[in-house]
Amino acid sequence: MRQFETHKQYQLIARAIKVLEQHANSFAIEHNGVEPKLAILAKHLNTSPFHLQRTFTEWAGISPKQFFHCLQKDHARKLISSGKSVLQTTTELGLSSSSKIHHLMLKFEALTPGEIKNKGLNQVFTIGQALSPFGQVFICLTDKGINSLEFESDELTYDVWKREITELYPKATIVESRSKTEPLIATIFDLSNHQTCHLPLHLRGTPFQLQVWQALIHLPLGHLKSYQQIASSIGKPSASRAVGSAIAKNPVAFLIPCHRVIQATGELGQYRWQSERKKALHLWEQGKTAAAINAS
C-alpha cells in the first residue's frame, strides 16, 4: 500500500516538474524572479495548495519552494563548480527531515565472455516488476545478482523490456516471480532505516562500460559530477563522449547512479528513463539526505 502511495505522489511530482519548466520564464516575469506562490503552482496542477504541500513534504522531505530552488540552473552550476555536495547545499537551505539513510553495499561482477557467448544457456533469469517512489520499475536477477533494473517510460513498457532481456539471452530460462522481485525492489528504494544491504550486480558490458559503471557506483549519495570529471576519474580525461555513451547504456538504474552525472555547464542533461525522473531523483535525494546532516 505504501508503494502505491509513493507512486501516486511521484506522478504529481513529475507533473510539477513539467509545469515549472514549461512556465519557467512566465513565472520569473510574473514574480520578478521569485519562486511561484504555492497557490499558483497548485492551480496549474489542478490540485489544492494543501495537497501539493503535503505531497512534496511526504515524498521528498522538502517543500515546493525549496524544490523550485533545486530546479534552478544556477543551483546545479554552483554544485558542479564548487564541488559541494547536495548534503552541504541542503544545510545551506536549512532543510530538515526525520528520514534515515541506509547504505547500499554493491558487489560488482561482470558476465564472463563464456556466459555472454552462451546466450544464457543453462541459466535462470528471474524477472518482475513493482512500484517504486519513481513509478513502475522492472528487475532481472541471475543466480549471481541484479542484471537489469529499469524504470518504465513512454518508450519502455514491461513487455518491451522483457522482450529485450529474452533477445539478449535467448537460451536462458526466464521465470517471473513477484515473491522474489517485489521485496527486493522495496528494499532498494527504502531509505527509511539504517539497514545495510549487500546487493550483488551481475552485468553485461564492454570493459570500458564496466569501468565507467564501476566509477559511478563510488559516486556518493547527493554528489554530482560532470562527464569530464568521470572521465578523469578513470584515467581517460579526453573520453567524455565515450563516458556519456557508456552512461547512456547503464542497465541498472538508481543503484548505478548515472542520474548524478550532469553536464559541465550545470545542465542536468538527458536521462534514458525520462528527464523529469532524473530531476525527481535529485529532488528526492536532497530531501532524504538532510537527515544525515542532522545526525552528523
C-alpha positions in Angstrom: 0.0 0.0 0.0 2.8 2.4 0.9 4.5 1.8 -2.5 1.2 2.7 -4.2 1.1 5.9 -2.3 4.6 7.0 -3.2 3.9 6.1 -6.8 0.9 8.4 -6.8 3.0 11.1 -5.2 5.6 10.7 -7.8 3.1 11.2 -10.6 2.2 14.6 -9.1 5.9 15.5 -8.6 6.6 14.6 -12.3 3.8 16.8 -13.4 5.0 19.7 -11.2 8.5 19.4 -12.8 6.9 19.7 -16.3 4.8 22.7 -15.3 7.7 24.5 -13.6 9.9 24.0 -16.6 7.2 24.9 -19.2 6.3 28.1 -17.4 9.8 28.9 -16.0 10.0 32.2 -18.0 6.5 33.4 -17.3 6.9 32.5 -13.6 10.1 34.5 -13.4 8.5 37.5 -15.1 5.3 37.3 -13.1 7.1 37.1 -9.8 10.2 39.1 -10.5 12.4 36.1 -10.4 11.0 34.8 -7.1 9.6 31.3 -6.9 5.9 31.0 -7.8 3.4 31.0 -5.0 2.1 27.6 -3.9 -1.5 28.5 -4.9 -0.4 29.4 -8.5 1.5 26.2 -8.9 -1.3 24.2 -7.4 -3.7 25.8 -9.9 -1.6 24.7 -12.8 -1.6 21.2 -11.5 -5.4 21.1 -10.8 -4.9 20.4 -7.2 -5.1 22.2 -3.8 -2.2 24.1 -2.2 -2.6 21.9 0.9 -2.4 18.6 -1.1 0.6 19.9 -3.0 2.4 21.0 0.1 1.7 17.7 1.8 2.7 15.6 -1.2 6.1 17.3 -1.6 6.8 17.1 2.1 5.9 13.4 2.4 7.6 12.3 -0.8 10.8 14.3 -0.8 11.1 15.9 2.7 11.2 19.4 1.2 8.7 22.0 0.3 7.6 23.1 -3.2 9.5 26.4 -2.6 12.8 24.5 -1.8 12.1 22.3 -4.8 11.9 25.3 -7.0 15.4 26.3 -5.9 16.6 22.8 -6.6 15.5 23.1 -10.2 17.3 26.3 -10.9 20.3 26.0 -13.3 22.4 28.2 -11.0 21.9 25.7 -8.2 23.3 22.8 -10.2 26.0 25.1 -11.7 27.1 26.0 -8.1 27.3 22.4 -7.1 29.4 21.4 -10.1 31.8 24.4 -9.9 32.4 24.4 -6.2 32.4 20.7 -5.6 29.7 21.0 -2.9 27.5 18.0 -2.3 23.8 18.1 -2.1 24.2 17.4 1.6 26.1 20.6 2.0 23.6 22.6 -0.1 20.8 21.1 1.9 22.4 22.6 5.1 22.6 26.0 3.5 18.9 25.8 2.6 18.1 24.9 6.2 16.3 21.7 5.2 15.4 19.0 7.8 13.9 15.6 7.7 13.2 12.8 10.1 14.1 10.2 7.4 17.1 8.0 8.0 19.6 6.7 5.4 20.7 3.2 4.7 23.8 2.2 2.8 23.8 0.0 -0.2 26.9 -2.2 -0.4 27.2 -3.2 -4.0 29.3 -6.2 -5.2 30.2 -5.7 -8.8 30.7 -8.7 -11.1 30.7 -8.9 -14.9 29.3 -11.7 -17.0 32.2 -13.7 -18.4 32.8 -13.9 -22.1 31.6 -17.5 -21.9 28.4 -16.5 -20.3 27.8 -13.9 -23.0 28.7 -16.3 -25.8 26.4 -19.0 -24.5 23.4 -16.5 -24.6 22.1 -17.6 -21.2 22.4 -21.4 -21.8 21.7 -23.3 -18.5 21.0 -20.0 -16.7 17.8 -18.9 -15.0 16.8 -15.3 -15.2 14.1 -14.2 -12.6 12.2 -11.1 -13.6 9.4 -9.0 -12.2 8.1 -5.5 -11.7 6.8 -3.4 -8.8 6.0 0.2 -7.9 8.7 2.5 -6.6 8.8 6.1 -5.4 9.7 6.9 -9.1 7.0 4.9 -10.8 7.0 1.3 -12.1 10.4 -0.4 -12.1 11.5 -3.7 -13.8 14.2 -6.0 -12.4 16.1 -9.0 -13.7 18.1 -11.4 -11.5 20.6 -14.1 -12.2 21.9 -16.5 -9.6 24.8 -14.1 -9.1 22.9 -10.8 -8.7 21.0 -8.0 -10.4 21.4 -8.0 -14.1 18.9 -5.2 -15.0 16.9 -2.5 -13.2 15.0 -0.1 -15.3 12.2 2.4 -14.9 9.0 2.3 -17.0 8.9 5.2 -19.6 7.0 6.2 -22.7 9.3 4.0 -24.8 9.9 1.2 -22.3 7.0 -0.9 -21.1 7.3 -4.2 -19.2 6.6 -6.2 -22.3 9.2 -4.3 -24.4 11.8 -4.7 -21.6 11.0 -8.4 -21.2 11.5 -8.9 -24.9 14.9 -7.2 -24.8 16.0 -9.5 -22.0 14.9 -12.5 -23.9 16.7 -11.3 -27.1 19.9 -10.8 -25.1 19.7 -14.3 -23.5 17.6 -16.4 -25.9 18.8 -19.7 -24.4 18.1 -18.8 -20.8 15.1 -19.9 -18.8 13.0 -16.8 -17.9 10.9 -17.0 -14.8 8.6 -14.4 -13.5 8.4 -14.2 -9.7 6.7 -11.5 -7.8 7.6 -13.1 -4.5 11.3 -12.7 -5.2 11.4 -9.4 -7.1 8.9 -7.2 -5.2 10.6 -7.4 -1.8 13.9 -6.7 -3.4 12.6 -3.6 -5.2 11.1 -2.4 -1.9 14.4 -2.8 -0.2 16.4 -1.0 -2.9 14.2 2.1 -2.7 13.6 2.1 1.1 15.7 4.9 2.7 13.7 4.9 5.9 16.1 2.8 8.0 19.7 2.2 8.8 19.8 -1.2 7.2 22.9 -2.1 5.3 22.0 -4.1 2.1 24.6 -6.2 0.3 23.3 -6.2 -3.3 25.4 -8.0 -5.9 25.3 -6.8 -9.5 25.9 -9.2 -12.4 26.4 -7.1 -15.5 26.9 -7.4 -19.2 29.1 -4.7 -20.9 32.3 -3.9 -22.6 35.4 -3.4 -20.5 35.1 0.4 -20.9 31.4 0.4 -20.0 32.1 -1.7 -16.9 34.9 0.7 -15.9 32.6 3.7 -16.2 29.7 1.9 -14.3 32.2 1.0 -11.6 33.2 4.6 -11.2 29.5 5.6 -10.8 29.0 3.2 -8.0 31.6 5.1 -6.0 29.8 8.4 -6.5 28.3 9.2 -3.1 24.7 9.9 -2.5 23.9 13.5 -3.2 27.1 14.3 -5.1 27.0 15.5 -8.7 29.9 15.2 -11.3 30.3 16.1 -14.9 31.0 13.7 -17.7 34.5 15.2 -17.8 35.1 14.5 -14.1 34.0 10.9 -14.5 36.3 10.5 -17.5 39.2 12.0 -15.4 38.4 9.7 -12.5 39.0 6.6 -14.7 42.2 8.0 -16.2 40.8 8.9 -19.5 40.3 12.7 -19.4 39.7 13.1 -23.1 37.0 10.4 -23.2 34.0 12.5 -22.1 31.8 11.5 -25.1 32.7 7.8 -24.7 31.8 8.1 -21.0 28.5 9.7 -22.0 27.8 6.8 -24.3 28.6 4.2 -21.6 26.4 6.0 -19.1 23.5 6.0 -21.6 23.7 2.2 -21.7 23.7 1.7 -18.0 21.5 -1.3 -17.4 20.9 -0.7 -13.6 19.1 2.5 -12.7 19.4 4.1 -9.3 22.0 1.6 -7.9 24.5 2.6 -10.6 23.6 6.3 -10.2 24.0 7.8 -13.6 21.4 10.4 -12.6 24.2 12.1 -10.6 26.2 12.8 -13.7 25.4 16.2 -15.3 26.8 18.5 -17.9 29.8 20.7 -17.1 27.6 23.8 -17.7 25.3 22.7 -14.8 22.5 21.5 -17.0 21.2 18.1 -15.8 21.2 16.7 -19.3 19.2 13.8 -20.7 18.2 10.6 -18.9 17.3 7.4 -20.6 14.3 6.9 -18.3 12.9 10.5 -18.8 14.5 13.8 -17.8 11.7 14.5 -15.3 12.6 11.4 -13.4 16.3 12.5 -13.3 15.2 15.8 -11.7 12.9 14.0 -9.4 15.8 11.7 -8.3 17.8 14.8 -7.4 14.9 16.3 -5.5 14.3 13.1 -3.6 18.0 12.6 -2.7 18.2 16.2 -1.5 15.3 15.7 0.9 16.3 12.3 2.1 20.0 13.2 2.8 19.0 16.0 5.1 18.7 13.6 7.9 22.4 12.6 7.5 23.4 16.2 8.2 21.3 16.3 11.3 22.8 13.1 12.6 26.4 14.2 12.0 
